[in-house]
């Protein structure tokens, strides 16, 4: 047998599983509370299924941040090398070339003693 209740507003009788009186739409609190608790449990179960999502997204965001940081560091190092080290090497190479040329000139003059006869 179905449990029945009497509406406190209109006096009609209806099943206790209904949330509202089918005649005047007055809420039946025990059924409304049961329905609310069922919906709340559904939400809790759904949220439990998404528990790891935040951890995955946080990990992915940290990994992207790390990769961007690593790329930035590498670029800064490469730019630093281009700005500070390569020009010094070029000037050292030019200086070495001038030294070598000077030494060749001196050795040529030393090998040819008669060229200074004026």
Protein Blocks (a to p, Z undefined) as FASTA:
>chain_A
ZZddddfklopacdfkbmbdfklopacfklmmmmmmmmmmmmmmmmmmmmmmmmmmmmmm
mmmmmmmmmmmmmmmmmmmmmmmmmmmmmmmmmmmmmmmmmmmmmmmmmmmmmlmpZZ
